[in-house]
Amino acid sequence: MEFSCQLRILELNGAPAVFNSRLADSNSQEFRDVVIIIRQAVIAALRRSPRTSNVVDYVVISVRDGSLLVNGVARFPLNSVIESATIREVLRDDAIANNGQIDNSLTIDPSGLVVTARTEACPAYRCQNGGDCTRTGSFPDYVYTCECPDGYTGTSCEETDEPGNGGIIATVTTAGALLLCSIVVMLCACVIKAGRSASQRRRRFAQQDMDHARQRYRYGVRNWTRPAIMPRTISAMDDGSMDDARAFYGAYDYSTNYRREDGFSGPYSPYMIPGPALMRRMDQEMMRDDFLY
């Protein structure tokens, strides 16, 4: 009667069990040396218990990485009445009672023990905390894998999956990138808004210039042929009226302000003088030039 028996070995002869490529070769001397230590220790542990004392042999089939993950077959007489759970309990209890040691030369991980009969499926205890067990390979050299639920990890889902530094760094990096993008978007919005404001100011100033030009034309003083250039304060006969403008003939020095091209040759020239009301209105509309055109 045969049972597949998988062990996770942590120490051999008191030294940490470290996997190397030579242990994967069943023909290498290093593989044979390790097999001798494991075989003797497992048989001794099983024979110490009355429930498994009739064990015939333990044969190592393969050694894999995982500290040392050893697959072997435990052989019992054909007429034996024994179950896989019994073999596992004997080895597990012996290891727990001796700090993982099942013999002075061999230290194992009690939670890594898997024992199955030829016809048994993947055992439920192989994966802890609700993990799903999958078995591949052929008897007795099985390979067991566990699909762990959220929050657990490890070969048997025995460890709590806590966020590591990588997760924290990723979170901080993502937050920093989002913040940087937000700042860039805000700066672009400010630049666009400033450009629009400047454009609006330019249009407003241009409109004001046009309005100013219209005001100059509206309040401009003309003689009979062309615009006349007139000082805002002029000595002439004024009737004292508050009307907007009066036409007068008077002495006007046009030699510095106006070249006569209108056919008038005498010392008097027709001109317009804004009245006080019109002067005030022009002042209120910010027309403060010394001369009106």
Contacts in CASP RR format, 6 or more apart in sequence:
PFRMAT RR
TARGET T0000
AUTHOR 0000-0000-0000
METHOD contacts of the structure
MODEL  1
MEFSCQLRILELNGAPAVFNSRLADSNSQEFRDVVIIIRQAVIAALRRSP
RTSNVVDYVVISVRDGSLLVNGVARFPLNSVIESATIREVLRDDAIANNG
QIDNSLTIDPSGLVVTARTEACPAYRCQNGGDCTRTGSFPDYVYTCECPD
GYTGTSCEETDEPGNGGIIATVTTAGALLLCSIVVMLCACVIKAGRSASQ
RRRRFAQQDMDHARQRYRYGVRNWTRPAIMPRTISAMDDGSMDDARAFYG
AYDYSTNYRREDGFSGPYSPYMIPGPALMRRMDQEMMRDDFLY
1 75 0 8 1.000
1 76 0 8 1.000
1 77 0 8 1.000
1 78 0 8 1.000
1 80 0 8 1.000
1 82 0 8 1.000
2 73 0 8 1.000
2 74 0 8 1.000
2 75 0 8 1.000
2 76 0 8 1.000
2 117 0 8 1.000
2 118 0 8 1.000
2 139 0 8 1.000
2 140 0 8 1.000
3 73 0 8 1.000
3 74 0 8 1.000
3 76 0 8 1.000
3 84 0 8 1.000
3 87 0 8 1.000
3 115 0 8 1.000
3 116 0 8 1.000
3 117 0 8 1.000
3 118 0 8 1.000
3 140 0 8 1.000
4 71 0 8 1.000
4 72 0 8 1.000
4 73 0 8 1.000
4 114 0 8 1.000
4 115 0 8 1.000
4 116 0 8 1.000
4 117 0 8 1.000
4 118 0 8 1.000
4 139 0 8 1.000
4 140 0 8 1.000
4 141 0 8 1.000
4 142 0 8 1.000
5 42 0 8 1.000
5 58 0 8 1.000
5 71 0 8 1.000
5 72 0 8 1.000
5 73 0 8 1.000
5 74 0 8 1.000
5 87 0 8 1.000
5 91 0 8 1.000
5 113 0 8 1.000
5 114 0 8 1.000
5 115 0 8 1.000
5 140 0 8 1.000
6 69 0 8 1.000
6 70 0 8 1.000
6 71 0 8 1.000
6 72 0 8 1.000
6 112 0 8 1.000
6 113 0 8 1.000
6 114 0 8 1.000
6 115 0 8 1.000
6 142 0 8 1.000
6 144 0 8 1.000
7 38 0 8 1.000
7 42 0 8 1.000
7 69 0 8 1.000
7 70 0 8 1.000
7 72 0 8 1.000
7 91 0 8 1.000
7 108 0 8 1.000
7 112 0 8 1.000
7 113 0 8 1.000
8 66 0 8 1.000
8 67 0 8 1.000
8 68 0 8 1.000
8 69 0 8 1.000
8 70 0 8 1.000
8 108 0 8 1.000
8 109 0 8 1.000
8 112 0 8 1.000
8 113 0 8 1.000
8 155 0 8 1.000
9 17 0 8 1.000
9 38 0 8 1.000
9 67 0 8 1.000
9 68 0 8 1.000
9 69 0 8 1.000
9 70 0 8 1.000
9 106 0 8 1.000
9 107 0 8 1.000
9 108 0 8 1.000
9 109 0 8 1.000
10 16 0 8 1.000
10 17 0 8 1.000
10 67 0 8 1.000
10 100 0 8 1.000
10 107 0 8 1.000
10 108 0 8 1.000
10 109 0 8 1.000
11 17 0 8 1.000
11 106 0 8 1.000
11 107 0 8 1.000
12 34 0 8 1.000
12 37 0 8 1.000
12 68 0 8 1.000
12 105 0 8 1.000
12 106 0 8 1.000
12 107 0 8 1.000
13 37 0 8 1.000
13 105 0 8 1.000
14 105 0 8 1.000
14 107 0 8 1.000
16 67 0 8 1.000
17 67 0 8 1.000
17 68 0 8 1.000
18 67 0 8 1.000
18 68 0 8 1.000
19 63 0 8 1.000
19 64 0 8 1.000
19 65 0 8 1.000
19 66 0 8 1.000
19 67 0 8 1.000
19 68 0 8 1.000
20 30 0 8 1.000
22 28 0 8 1.000
22 30 0 8 1.000
22 31 0 8 1.000
23 30 0 8 1.000
23 31 0 8 1.000
23 34 0 8 1.000
23 63 0 8 1.000
23 68 0 8 1.000
24 31 0 8 1.000
24 62 0 8 1.000
24 63 0 8 1.000
24 64 0 8 1.000
25 31 0 8 1.000
26 62 0 8 1.000
31 63 0 8 1.000
34 60 0 8 1.000
34 63 0 8 1.000
34 68 0 8 1.000
35 60 0 8 1.000
35 63 0 8 1.000
37 105 0 8 1.000
37 106 0 8 1.000
38 58 0 8 1.000
38 60 0 8 1.000
38 70 0 8 1.000
38 106 0 8 1.000
39 57 0 8 1.000
39 58 0 8 1.000
39 59 0 8 1.000
39 60 0 8 1.000
40 103 0 8 1.000
40 105 0 8 1.000
41 102 0 8 1.000
41 103 0 8 1.000
41 105 0 8 1.000
41 106 0 8 1.000
42 58 0 8 1.000
42 74 0 8 1.000
42 91 0 8 1.000
42 102 0 8 1.000
42 106 0 8 1.000
43 55 0 8 1.000
43 57 0 8 1.000
43 58 0 8 1.000
44 102 0 8 1.000
44 103 0 8 1.000
45 90 0 8 1.000
45 91 0 8 1.000
45 94 0 8 1.000
45 102 0 8 1.000
45 103 0 8 1.000
46 52 0 8 1.000
46 53 0 8 1.000
46 55 0 8 1.000
46 58 0 8 1.000
46 74 0 8 1.000
46 87 0 8 1.000
46 90 0 8 1.000
46 91 0 8 1.000
47 53 0 8 1.000
47 55 0 8 1.000
48 94 0 8 1.000
49 90 0 8 1.000
49 94 0 8 1.000
51 82 0 8 1.000
51 86 0 8 1.000
51 90 0 8 1.000
52 76 0 8 1.000
52 82 0 8 1.000
52 86 0 8 1.000
52 87 0 8 1.000
52 90 0 8 1.000
54 76 0 8 1.000
54 77 0 8 1.000
54 80 0 8 1.000
54 82 0 8 1.000
55 74 0 8 1.000
55 75 0 8 1.000
55 76 0 8 1.000
56 75 0 8 1.000
56 76 0 8 1.000
56 77 0 8 1.000
57 74 0 8 1.000
57 75 0 8 1.000
58 72 0 8 1.000
58 73 0 8 1.000
58 74 0 8 1.000
58 75 0 8 1.000
59 72 0 8 1.000
59 73 0 8 1.000
59 75 0 8 1.000
60 70 0 8 1.000
60 71 0 8 1.000
60 72 0 8 1.000
61 71 0 8 1.000
61 72 0 8 1.000
61 73 0 8 1.000
61 140 0 8 1.000
61 141 0 8 1.000
62 70 0 8 1.000
62 71 0 8 1.000
62 72 0 8 1.000
62 141 0 8 1.000
63 69 0 8 1.000
63 70 0 8 1.000
64 70 0 8 1.000
64 71 0 8 1.000
66 155 0 8 1.000
67 109 0 8 1.000
71 140 0 8 1.000
71 141 0 8 1.000
71 142 0 8 1.000
72 140 0 8 1.000
72 141 0 8 1.000
73 139 0 8 1.000
73 140 0 8 1.000
74 87 0 8 1.000
74 115 0 8 1.000
76 82 0 8 1.000
83 117 0 8 1.000
84 115 0 8 1.000
84 116 0 8 1.000
84 117 0 8 1.000
84 120 0 8 1.000
84 123 0 8 1.000
85 115 0 8 1.000
87 115 0 8 1.000
88 113 0 8 1.000
88 114 0 8 1.000
88 115 0 8 1.000
91 102 0 8 1.000
91 108 0 8 1.000
91 113 0 8 1.000
91 115 0 8 1.000
92 110 0 8 1.000
92 113 0 8 1.000
94 102 0 8 1.000
95 101 0 8 1.000
95 102 0 8 1.000
95 107 0 8 1.000
95 108 0 8 1.000
95 110 0 8 1.000
95 113 0 8 1.000
96 110 0 8 1.000
99 107 0 8 1.000
100 107 0 8 1.000
100 108 0 8 1.000
100 109 0 8 1.000
100 110 0 8 1.000
101 107 0 8 1.000
101 108 0 8 1.000
102 108 0 8 1.000
111 128 0 8 1.000
111 156 0 8 1.000
111 158 0 8 1.000
112 155 0 8 1.000
112 156 0 8 1.000
114 123 0 8 1.000
114 126 0 8 1.000
114 142 0 8 1.000
114 144 0 8 1.000
115 123 0 8 1.000
116 122 0 8 1.000
116 123 0 8 1.000
116 142 0 8 1.000
118 139 0 8 1.000
118 140 0 8 1.000
121 135 0 8 1.000
122 133 0 8 1.000
122 134 0 8 1.000
122 135 0 8 1.000
122 144 0 8 1.000
123 133 0 8 1.000
124 133 0 8 1.000
126 133 0 8 1.000
126 144 0 8 1.000
126 146 0 8 1.000
126 156 0 8 1.000
127 133 0 8 1.000
127 146 0 8 1.000
127 147 0 8 1.000
127 148 0 8 1.000
127 156 0 8 1.000
127 157 0 8 1.000
128 152 0 8 1.000
128 156 0 8 1.000
128 157 0 8 1.000
128 158 0 8 1.000
129 148 0 8 1.000
129 149 0 8 1.000
129 152 0 8 1.000
129 157 0 8 1.000
129 158 0 8 1.000
130 149 0 8 1.000
130 152 0 8 1.000
130 157 0 8 1.000
131 146 0 8 1.000
131 147 0 8 1.000
131 148 0 8 1.000
131 149 0 8 1.000
131 152 0 8 1.000
131 157 0 8 1.000
132 146 0 8 1.000
132 147 0 8 1.000
133 144 0 8 1.000
133 145 0 8 1.000
133 146 0 8 1.000
134 144 0 8 1.000
134 145 0 8 1.000
134 146 0 8 1.000
134 147 0 8 1.000
135 142 0 8 1.000
135 143 0 8 1.000
135 144 0 8 1.000
136 142 0 8 1.000
136 143 0 8 1.000
136 145 0 8 1.000
137 143 0 8 1.000
146 154 0 8 1.000
146 155 0 8 1.000
146 156 0 8 1.000
146 157 0 8 1.000
148 154 0 8 1.000
148 157 0 8 1.000
148 161 0 8 1.000
149 157 0 8 1.000
150 161 0 8 1.000
151 160 0 8 1.000
151 161 0 8 1.000
152 158 0 8 1.000
152 159 0 8 1.000
152 160 0 8 1.000
152 161 0 8 1.000
153 159 0 8 1.000
153 160 0 8 1.000
153 161 0 8 1.000
212 286 0 8 1.000
212 287 0 8 1.000
215 282 0 8 1.000
215 285 0 8 1.000
215 287 0 8 1.000
216 287 0 8 1.000
216 292 0 8 1.000
216 293 0 8 1.000
219 274 0 8 1.000
219 278 0 8 1.000
219 282 0 8 1.000
219 287 0 8 1.000
219 292 0 8 1.000
220 227 0 8 1.000
220 292 0 8 1.000
220 293 0 8 1.000
221 227 0 8 1.000
221 228 0 8 1.000
221 230 0 8 1.000
221 245 0 8 1.000
221 271 0 8 1.000
221 272 0 8 1.000
221 273 0 8 1.000
221 274 0 8 1.000
221 292 0 8 1.000
222 228 0 8 1.000
222 272 0 8 1.000
223 262 0 8 1.000
223 269 0 8 1.000
223 270 0 8 1.000
223 271 0 8 1.000
223 272 0 8 1.000
224 262 0 8 1.000
224 270 0 8 1.000
225 261 0 8 1.000
225 262 0 8 1.000
225 263 0 8 1.000
226 261 0 8 1.000
226 262 0 8 1.000
227 293 0 8 1.000
228 258 0 8 1.000
228 271 0 8 1.000
228 272 0 8 1.000
229 257 0 8 1.000
229 258 0 8 1.000
229 291 0 8 1.000
229 292 0 8 1.000
229 293 0 8 1.000
230 252 0 8 1.000
230 257 0 8 1.000
230 271 0 8 1.000
230 272 0 8 1.000
230 273 0 8 1.000
230 291 0 8 1.000
230 292 0 8 1.000
231 257 0 8 1.000
231 290 0 8 1.000
231 291 0 8 1.000
232 274 0 8 1.000
232 279 0 8 1.000
232 290 0 8 1.000
232 291 0 8 1.000
232 292 0 8 1.000
234 252 0 8 1.000
234 271 0 8 1.000
234 273 0 8 1.000
235 251 0 8 1.000
236 248 0 8 1.000
236 250 0 8 1.000
236 251 0 8 1.000
236 252 0 8 1.000
236 271 0 8 1.000
236 273 0 8 1.000
237 248 0 8 1.000
237 250 0 8 1.000
238 246 0 8 1.000
238 248 0 8 1.000
238 273 0 8 1.000
239 246 0 8 1.000
241 275 0 8 1.000
242 275 0 8 1.000
242 276 0 8 1.000
242 277 0 8 1.000
243 275 0 8 1.000
243 277 0 8 1.000
244 274 0 8 1.000
244 275 0 8 1.000
244 277 0 8 1.000
244 278 0 8 1.000
244 281 0 8 1.000
245 272 0 8 1.000
245 273 0 8 1.000
245 274 0 8 1.000
245 275 0 8 1.000
245 278 0 8 1.000
246 272 0 8 1.000
246 273 0 8 1.000
246 275 0 8 1.000
247 270 0 8 1.000
247 271 0 8 1.000
247 272 0 8 1.000
248 270 0 8 1.000
248 271 0 8 1.000
248 272 0 8 1.000
248 273 0 8 1.000
249 268 0 8 1.000
249 269 0 8 1.000
249 270 0 8 1.000
250 268 0 8 1.000
250 269 0 8 1.000
250 271 0 8 1.000
251 267 0 8 1.000
251 268 0 8 1.000
252 268 0 8 1.000
252 269 0 8 1.000
252 271 0 8 1.000
254 260 0 8 1.000
254 269 0 8 1.000
257 291 0 8 1.000
258 269 0 8 1.000
260 269 0 8 1.000
262 269 0 8 1.000
264 270 0 8 1.000
274 282 0 8 1.000
274 292 0 8 1.000
282 292 0 8 1.000
END
